[in-house]
Amino acid sequence: MRKLRTVPRSFSFTGRWADGLLLFLVAVVAMHGWWNREMPLTPRREMLVQMSTAWLVRQDLLHGVLFSPWTPAWFGGLPWTRFLAWPVYYAVAGFSVLSGFSLGFVTKLFYLVVLSGSAMSLYLWASSLNIGRAGALIAGTVYLLFPFHLHTAVDWWEHALFWALLPLPLWWYERHRHRPVQNWAWVWGLGFFLGILPLANLERTPPAWLVLGAYLGLREAGLWRSGRRTIARSLQMGLVVVAIAGALGAAILVPAAVEMKQVAVSQMRGASAALSADFLRGYAVSVPMLWDAALKRVKMPVDTSSLPVIWKAFGGLNAWYLGGSTLLLALIGALSWRRVRGLGAVGAVLGLGLVMAAGPLLPLNPVMHTPFLSRLMPFRALMFVAAGLAVLAGAGAARLLGTLHKPLWRVLFFVAILGLIVVDYKPAWAVFQHTPAYFSADELAAYHWLEDHGQGYRLWEPTGLIGNKYRYTYSVRYTSLPHYDGHWDEGVPLPMALLRENGDEATLLNLLGVRYILLRPADPHFAGDNERLQAAGWNQLAWQSRDVIILENRTVQPFARLYARAVRLDDQNMAALAAALPDALSQQVALLDGGLGANRNIRTAYTVESLSPQKLPPVASLGDRPSPEWQRPRGDEIALRVETPRPALLAVSEAWYPLWRVTVNGAESPVLRVDGAFLGVALPAGTSAVAFHFARPAYVWFGYLLSVGAACATLAMLLYSVFRCQALVKALSQRDKACRRMLALRHPPKVPGT
């Protein structure tokens, strides 16, 4: 079969460094909306949540704390953040600390490196498929500027990094594909590239492993047919790769596998959620959405009333535009699938991405019947669509360039194709925005006032706009008060999420120690929120300016409270417990073990009464007593000093989670789940020193050990391969010199005149 004619190597000028520089410049141009002294921003403002997490990590580093397993700054403590890409946050925060640069500048620098790196990684994969460097440059440019790539990457650091890492295992495989399996170094390297994916983004890893596995399987099948490798050898290689990848990602995978069902994310996005099917259908990618995006690109009127809300969630229809020039080039490239190695497998990546992106909109979609994958939002699969389209577009460009014989015409045509792609995707660049500051002067003044007057309590900034919720999350940068409500609420412990879902708002705010509520008159929900909250008891005007008012409820207690009596609500669900909470709170009665079915795992030595919510007993007062002294030296430690005239129960306004431990006067005591979702402990009469601490379980350390061990073993294997290769080259060179000497002795050169 005739090979596809590609552009000569000389076309790349000085090689891959020049190609990488070109892709870097394209990333600089695409990010031009961020190159000033203003603060970086995106339409969804979700990046501010990432910056909030990085800022909290930065504060931990400044105080000498590493890998804090609990974040007290937000509602619920956020155990889910332990399943996120903490290596990314620590890298960004650590660079900010060491360099002294602001977090905003480091954010811009991170995106520049990662976005240009994503283009280069796709370029490497495409060039390994023999489509020429010109075709690989086109492929890298398409992948970099793909609108959905820009819109999702700038909002999520992990997503941006994941796009950059995704093509690397494919490039590594294509580079070493014909090597024998006995040379295990390249197999370990493949496992390494697959193993770093969960460290970048856990939720995208399962679909990525599925698609990459399909690609590698198809490529291995080609070796079976040609007799270069047996099925047994391929399976052996696959087992080693899976073992290495799983071991490297164990630091993220192991805790997630054990604890994912204990956080609310499994309830809100799981298949068992009430609106799961409608939720997935609304977030699926449909043909009408893509068609309307194409019409919007050519400035034709579009009726968006029938489209799901997701088209708006990523900054408009521009994010869903596939690209007219890209589709045309990809179609031309698809015609070359028999001429270019691997294009059939690339088409499979594209096809799988389309099937996964369609979700429940595609009848009998097999992905929707796959465990766990069916729970992920289908639009995440567009990264596979982007990768497949990019490589096919590069192959199409290479085919067109191969029809030209004069180098000058090839150069001019390449520049024209590159310019066409850049112009075609230009509207997507608007995702890079900037703002002078995230908060107005009035808002900053309000935060400073809270910093001075609100210690020991929580702050709530209610809003019905998701973009504002992201923005208000970043206020943790300006005030150290713990926050109630925010983007990460879906990752709180499951009992807390259930209590919030079923409970009375005012009671929950009291239990959480939310004394201050910051409202903004410009918010469209201001009038309703203000009226509701003032009626619930937050009717003291603590601070006011033109843009901001702060409401206060002076009856709210600090983060710790004492109960005179406890009542166990046996065989009651969370709804029943939530209904009993207002009366119980007013009578100083603690409700224990709210009947969360199989999750009832607290053991208490405190004598409690087993009564129904309707029969709360009269309670003898504990009398006048000082509020418990509260200290929090770090996120995973809570220290209190409590005085009580008789035995009582201490409740702390922190989310209950199975990994909390407590000591009373140095002796370990059972951790109680109070009022369905809070930490508690039984106290004797007198003065007690209470210390709660969040204990890392053994499986977390096991995951760390696996990841570090696998990384060291992989590095050792690769170094061994490099040194062995150098030794082999040296030996061959010496043998070649010896052969040359022997030939010179057997056939001495003739002397002129003899």
ZIBELMO-V582604 format. One record per helix or strand of 2 or more residues. SS is the DSSP state (a for helix, b for strand). FROM is the first residue (numbers start at 1). LEN is the number of residues. If there is no record, write none. Layout:
SS_FROM_LEN / SS_FROM_LEN
//
This chain:
a_9_4 / a_16_15 / a_32_3 / b_39_3 / a_47_16 / a_79_5 / a_86_14 / a_103_25 / a_132_14 / a_147_7 / a_157_10 / a_168_9 / a_184_12 / a_197_4 / a_202_25 / a_231_18 / a_250_13 / a_265_4 / a_276_7 / a_287_11 / a_310_4 / a_317_4 / a_324_11 / a_343_19 / a_366_4 / a_373_3 / a_378_25 / a_407_18 / a_426_6 / b_433_3 / a_441_13 / b_458_3 / a_466_12 / b_482_3 / a_487_5 / a_494_9 / a_505_8 / b_514_6 / a_526_10 / b_540_5 / b_549_4 / b_560_4 / b_565_4 / a_574_13 / b_589_4 / a_597_3 / b_609_2 / a_613_3 / b_629_6 / b_637_8 / b_648_8 / b_660_5 / b_667_3 / b_672_3 / b_678_6 / b_686_9 / a_698_49
//
